[in-house]
Amino acid sequence: MSAIALSCHDIVEQIIRLLVFTEKDENDNVVIRKQDVLSCALACRSFLGPALSVLWYSLSSLVPLLKLLPNFKAADGYYSLTGKIEEKDWTNFDAHAKLVREFTYTDIDSPDHTVLPSVYLRLAQFRPKPLPHLLRFTCSCSTAAISETLLFLSPILERVEFKDVNTLEKRTNVEMFLSFLVHESISLQSLCVSGTIPKNLLSIICHFSQLRSLELLGKGGEGPNSDNDMDEEDLIQIGLLLPHLNKLSLEANLSSSTDPEKKDFEMLRPFSNLHELNLHGSASSITRALQIISPDTLHKLSFHIPESPESSSPSDSQPQIQHILSQVTSRWSQTLSSLKIHLTDGTDPYSQDGWGSDDESNDNDTSTPLSLSQLLHPMYLSSWPFLSSLSVTRALFNLTCSNSEITSLVTTWGSSLKHLELSFVDTNNNNNNSRYMTTTNKHSQLPTLSSLYTIAQHCPNLVSLQITLNLRDLPKDLLPNPLDPLNPLNLLIPHTPSQSSSSFIPHPSYHHHHRHHHHLQHLFINTSHAVQDTVLFIHHLDTLFPHLQSLIGRKDAQSDWTEIQRILKLCQRVRAFERCRLKKDVDMTFG
């Protein structure tokens, strides 16, 4: 390595980040293995400074820093800061505090001791802003006093996140922190607040005129006076006062404006620079939001729609959802690269209202389930030239999907898709699904293995796939249907009586054009039952996706997905060995 490169602190720091082992804890925070960092620090003098930067980059407690103070002591299960503190005692503390860039504030200061509140009061007295170079601050602490939270003010903060803002004390805490931050930092780029979001908090947020990303993840309130309700005027104000927003995530009940003299949305053009939009709420609330949010180009769009409790059947919500998709199609079908549609019922943790209850009165309801083609019908009326990611997920059992619908979808948009997610609840494993079940065969409500062949054929650029499949009755023979020209099983050689009933022979044309060419990397199969013939199933997966890196199945499924992936990896290694051997033979033969 060049001596010039080793003299650059930033380059060496990035090298160390690649060398050390990292993992995520239960809060999705990146945790590094300190022993690896120590080894790098002891390697040479050039690695010492960068290794310390990596070690102190992210903290979840102030205790490691406070331990650098000579008067910080532990006794009787408590940490205290006693006695007189000289300015020279802060030298070590200040040197390491400048290295902290990320801080996650939790309820646990230390696993073995509790920090007395007087410690934070004394720290605020001597070091009002102890982390001067802090860039990202996340607060999930429910018991923090405002004096403690204000310690994390920094003039260069770029991202702030407050979780579970559900109590009056914590809302007051958040409001005061952001009020001070308005005057402290002009570089705040991203703000996320989850929980109850009152209107006075919205007014404070609107002062951060340089925001690029705003996430308001409230769960919606009930009634016109709810703290968590927003109306159209509130959303317009956010759009006008935050003109640089590129990303907006909104999870709230958006009601109609009560002002009869409200201005025309088209003239105001709020959110004109928005590129990514995530909306969580009722269909009527999302419809109102889309009337206000009017960027010319939108790249990523996500809907999370809990069905109305007034819906007696899945088809009742179809017009509202299709109206939303019609708006999206007419406005952004030529610019969107990612579209996610997530439909949930009352069991979803973010939903306030359910899709009805499990009352006995509904047990005999035989309403016709909503199909995927019916749901996406407005999208088929326009081209989506840049659509590379499509996700349709359903947390209840009344959205069906057949092989023919998969064929229609991938033949329309498959050539540009890189990420595809089609996840539904497996009706074969639900005991309480009589509400939306029909008298037809339950197995026809989910796609089968043949859909994987359709996807492999029409989605050559697909990198990740998540799909719900019916694998309960995996056929021994996959016979083609001569009446369906789009069915990928027509690429298989028809079986003759002399062939084994368990044999599976891909057609030579399929083998030639697709084998070793499809580079799907990640596959998640959502099925609740065990695969009957594991060997045959692995053979299909290896034929379809020979470069698969990860295979994941549902944790509650009966199949051993880890073993299936291990065998797939073994097949890949055998092929790699054979290619190397053949190459050596060719080189030896022809010189």
N, C-alpha and C positions, 0 to 999 in steps of 0.2 A: 504494500500500500504506500502511496506517495506520502512523504513527510509533510507536504503542504496540506493534504487532506486531513492528516492527523492533528494538525494545528488548528483546524476549524472546529470550534466547539459544537456548532449545530450539526455538522456532518457526523462527528463521533457520537453525539447524542442519538441520532437516528440509527446508527449502527447498533448501539447498545439496545435500543428498543426492539430491534429485530432479533437480537441474540437472547434476551431474557424471556423466560416463560411467563405467559399471561393467561389469566382465566377470569371469568365473571362470577361475582358473588350473587347472593339471592336478590340483590337490588339492581342487577345488571351493571354494576360498577366494575371496571377493569382492575384486577388485582395482580400485581407483579410478585414474583418469587424473589424475596430480598436476598437470598443466598446467591442467585445469579448476578444481581447487581453488585454484591460485594466482590464476587470473583472478577467482574469487569473493573471495579475500582482498584483492585490490587494488581491488575495486569501491567499497567505502566502509568507514569505520571500524566500522560495525555488523556487517559481515560478517567481520572479521578473526578474532575469537575463535571464532565458530562454524566457520569454515573450518579453523582449526587443530585443532579437535575432530574434524572429519571426517578430516583428514589423519592424525592420530595414533590414530584409533579402533582400528585393527587393525594388528598387527605380526606378522612371522614371523621376526624377528631382533632382538637387542638392539643390534646395531651402530649403527643410526641414533641411538639414545639415547646410546650410549657415545661417539659422535663429538662430542657436546656437551661432553665433558670435555677440557680442554686437554692433558692428558697421554696421551691415547689416540692412539697413533701406529701407522703402517703401515711395515714395513721387511722386505725379503726375503721377501715373500709372507705375512707374519704380522702380526696386530694385537697390540699389547702395551700395557699400562698401567703406566708407569714413573714414578719420581720421587714427590715428596711431593704429596699432594692436600689442598688447604685446603678448609675448609667452604664458603667462598664459591664454590669451583669447581663445587659441586653445584647451584647455584641454577637454572641453565638446565636441567640434567638433571631435577631434581625437578619443575619447572614443566611439562615436557612428559610426564614419566612418569605424572603424574596424569591425563593425557588418554587413556591406553591402556585400552581396555575388553576387547579380545580379543587373544589371543596364540596363535599356532600354532608350536610348537617343532619344527624339522626338523633334519636332519643337516647342512644347509648354512647356515652363519652369514652368509657373504658370497660372492658369485660369484667374487671375485678374490683374497680373502685368507682365511686361517684364523685364528680367534681362539684365542690361547694359553689353556690352562686356568688359568694364573695370573691372567688378567683376571677370570674369574668368582670366583676366590677373594678377590681384593681387593674386588670389588664386594660380595660377601657380607659382608666385614669392615666396610665403610662403610655399605652399604644392604642389610640382610638381607632386606627386603621392598621392592624397588625399584619395584614396580607396585602401589601401595596401593589403587587403584580398579579392579583387574582383575576382570571378571565371568565371562569364559569362557576356559578354558585347554585347548588340544589339544596332546598330545605324541605325535608320530610319530617322534621321534628315537630311534634304536637305540643310540647311543653316549654318551648324556648321563650324566654322573656325578650322584650324589645331591645333591652340593653345588650343581650347576647347576639341577637340577629344583626344589629347595627355594626358589630365588629367586622362583618364581611362586606362592608361597603368598600368599593375600590374605584378609583378614577378611570380604570381601563376595563371594567366589567363588560363582557360581550354577550353573555347568556345568563339569565336568571330563571330558575324554576321553583315554584312553590307547589307542593303536593298536599292534597287533603285539607284544603282550606274550608273547613266545615263548622268551626266554632267561632263565636264572636271574638274571642281573644286572639285567635290566629288571624282572622280577617283584619282586625285592628293592627296586628303585628305587620302583616303584609302591606297594608296601606301606608303605615309610617315608614317602612323600609323603602318603598317605591317613591314616597314623597321626598325623602332625603336623597335618593339615588338620582332623581331628576336634576338636582343641582350638583351632584358629585360626578356623574358620568355622562359624557356625550357620545360614547362609543357603543352603547347597548344596541345589539343587533337582534337578539332573540329573547322573547319573554313567554313563559308558559305558566299558567295558573290553573290548577284543577281543584274543583270543589264548588262552593257557593260563591258567586261573583256578583256583588251588589253594584248598583249604578254608580255610587261614589268611587268605587275602585275602577270602573271603566273610565271615569273622567280623569283619574290620575294616569292611567295607562296611555291615554291620548296625548299626554305631554311628551312622550318619547317619539319625537317626530322622525327619528332616524331608524326606527325599527324596520327590520327586514322580514322577521318571522314572528307571528303572534298566535299563541294557542290558548284559547279560552275553553277549558274542558269542564264546564259546569254540567250538571245532570238535569237541568231544567226544573222548574218549580211548578206548583199547581196554584191556579188562581191568579187574578190580575195584580195582586200586591206582593207576589213572591219576589224575594231578593234575587232570585236567579233568572227571572224572566227578562228578556230583551225585546224591544220593539224595533220597528224598522228605522225609526229615527236614531236609535243608539248605533245600529249597524252603519247607517249613513255617516254619522259623526266619526266612527272609527275609520271608515274608508277615506274621508276627506282630510282628517287630521294626521293620518299616517300614510302619506302618499307614496312612500317607498316600499310598502309591503310587497314581498314576493311570495310569502307563504301565509295562509290563514287557515287555522283549524278552529272550528266553532262547534261547540256542543251545548246547545241551549234551546229553549222554546222561544221561537221568534214570533211575536204576535204582531197584528196589524197596528199601524200608528194611530193614535187617538187624535192627532192634529189634523183637522179638516183642511188646513192650508199648507199641507206638506208639499215640498217642492218636487218637481219631476225628476225621477231617478236618472233618466237619459241625459238631461241637461247637466246634472252634477257630475256624472261619470266617476263615482267612487271606485276604488280598487283597480284603477286603470293599468297598474303595473304588476298585477297579480299573476303568478305562474303556477302556483300549487294551491289547491283548495280542498279542504277536508270538512265535510258537514255531517253532523250527527244530530238527528232530531226526527220529528214526525215528517211525513211527506208534505203536509201543508206548510210546515215551518221551512223546509228546504226549498219549496216552491217560492215562498216570499223572499228568501235569501237570494235565490238566483235572479229575481227581478231587480235586485239592487246591485249585485256583483256583476260587473259587465266589462271585464278585460277583453281586449281584442284577441289576445293569444293566451290560451291556458294550456299548460303542458301536462299537469297531473291533477286528477280529480278523483275524490273518494266520497262515497255516500255510506252512511250507516243509518238505516231506517228501521226502527222498531214499529211493528204493525199496530195500527190503532186498535184499542180494546173494543171498539164498536164493530169490528170486522167479524162477521159470522162465518166467513169462508175466505180462503186465500184469494179468490177472484175479486173480492170486494176492494182490495188495495191495488189491483192491477191497473185501473185507469189512472190513479194518482202517480204511481211509479212510472208508467209509460209516458205520462205527461212530462215528468222530469226528464226522462231519457230523450223525449222529443225536443225539449229545450236545449239539452246538451248537444244533440246531434246537429241541430240547425245552427248552433253558434260556434262549436269548437271541434266538430268532427275532423276538420282539416288541420288542426294543430295539436290535439291531444296525443300524448305518447303513452299515458298510463290512465286506466280507468278501473276503479274498484267499487263494487256494489255489494254491500253487506246487509243482509236482511235478518233481523233477529226477533225473538219473542220475549216475553216477560222474564224468562230465566237468564237472559243476558245480564251481566253485572252492571252494565251502564244504562240499562233500560229502566225507565220509571214506570211505564205502563206495559202490561202484557198483551199478548195476542189472544186474549180470552183465557178462561180457566179450564180446569179439568173437571168441570161439573158433569154430573151424569146426564144432564140434558143434552150435552153435545156428543155423547158417546156414539150415537147412531147417525151422526151427520155424515153423509156420503157425498159431500161437495166435491166437484171435480178439481183435482189438484192443478196448480199453476205450473205450466211447463216452461222450460228455459227459452224455447223459441217464442212463446207468447210474451215472456218478460222482456226479451231483447228485440222484439219486433221493430220498434222505431229505429234501432241502430242499423238494421239491414237496408234502410232506405237511403243510406249515404255511404260514401267511401271513407275509410279511415286510414289514410296513407302512412301515418306515422305511429300507429298504435302498436307498441311493442310489449305492453304489459296489460293483461286483462284478468280481472279477478271477480268472480261471482260466487259468494258464499251465502249459505242459508243455514241458520241455526235451528230450524224446525224442519219437519218432514214433508211439508206440503208443496215443495218445489221439486218437480221431477225433471229428469234428463235422460234421454234415450240415446242409443248409438246414432240414429239418424240425425238427431239434433247436434251431436258432436261433429258429425260430418258436415252439416250446414255451416257450423261456426268456423271450423278450421279451413274449409275450402274458401270461405269469404275473407278471413283475415290471417290465416295461418302463415303466409309467406313472410310477414313482418313481425310475428310474435316471437319474443324472447322469454317471456314469463307468462305462464298461464295457470290460473287457479280456478277450479270448478269443484267446490266442496259443499256437500249436502249431508244431511243426516241419513244414515243407512236405515231404511225402513224395515229391513229384515231383523233388526235387533231392538226395536222399540215395542214396548208393551202397552204404551198409552197413546198409540198413534191412530186409534180408530176414528178420531175426529175428522181427519182429512183422507182417510183411506177409501178406496173404491172397491168394487167387487172384482176388479181386474187383477191380473197376476202381479203381486208385489215386486217380483224380480224385474219386471219391465220398467220400473220407475228409476232404475239406475243403469248407467252404461256398463258394458262388460269388457272383457279383455280385448275384443276386436277394436275398441275405440283407441287403444294404444297404438295399434297399427295405423289407424286413420291419422292420428296425431303425428306419428313418426313420418308418414308419407307427405303430409301437407304442411308441416311446421319444421322446415329444415334448419332454422336458426334458433330453435327453442333451447334454452339453457336450463330452465327450471320448470317443473310441472308438479302441481298438486291437484289430485283428482280423487273423487269418490267412485269406487268401482264395486260391482257385484261379482265377487270371486267365489261365491259359495258353491256354484255348480260349474266349476272349471271343466270344460269339455275335454275329453280325451282326444277327439278328432275335431279339428277346426275346418269344417267343410264350407266352401264358398257358396254364396247365394247368387246364382246366375241372374236373378231378376234385379239385383242391385249393382249397377256398374261402379258405384263409388265405394262399395264395401271393399276394404283392403284385403279381406280374406279371399277375394277373387284372384289375388296374386299367388295363392297357394295351389299346389298341384292337387287335383282331385284324387281322392284315395281309391285304390283298387281293392278288390277283395283279398288280394294276396298280401296287402300291407297290414302291419300290426295295428290293432285298435288304439294303441297309445303313441303311435308314431306321429311326428309333425315335421313336414318337409317344406321349407319355404320355396316358393317358385324361383327358378334361377334368375329371372329378371329382378325380382325383389332383392335377392342376395347380391346381385351385381350393382344395383343402383343405391342401395341403402346400407348394406352391411359395411361396417367400419367408417361410415360417413356421417351418421347422426351423432352429434356431440352433446347430447343432453347430459348435464352434469349432476343435477339434483332431482330426485323423484320422491314425492310423498304420496303414498297410497292410503286413502282413508277408507278402511273397511273394518267392520267389527267382528268378522268371523274368520276362522282359520282357512288357509288355503289347503284344499284337499290333496292336490298332487304337487308337492313342493318342487320336485325335480322338473316337471313339465313347466311349471310357472317360472322357474329360474331360466329354463331354456328360452322361453319367450322373451323375458327381459334382456337376456344376453344377446339374443338375435336382434332385438329392436334397438337397444341402447348399449353398444359395446364399450362406450367410454364413460359409463356412469360412475360418478365419484361417491355419491351418498344416496342411500335408500333408507327411507324412514316410513314406518307404519304406525298406526295408532297404538298407544301404550296399552290400552285395554283389550286389544285384539289378541286372539289366541295364537297367531303365528309367531315364530321366532324370527323377527326381521333382522336381528343382528347376525344370525346364522345364514340367512339368505344373502345378506350383503357380503359376508365372508366368502361364500362360495362364488359369488359374482366376481369378487376381487381375484380369487384363485383362477377363474377362467381367463381374466384379463392378463394375469401373469403368464399363464401357459401360452396364450397367443403371442405375447411379447417375446417369450423365449423362442417360440417357433419361428417368428420373423427374423430374429437375430441368427438363428441356426441356418435358415434358408439363405440369408444374405451372405453368411460366411461360405456356404457351399457354392453360391454363384460366384463370389469373388475368387475362390480357389479354382473353379472350373474355367473362368474366363480371364483370370489374372487381374 
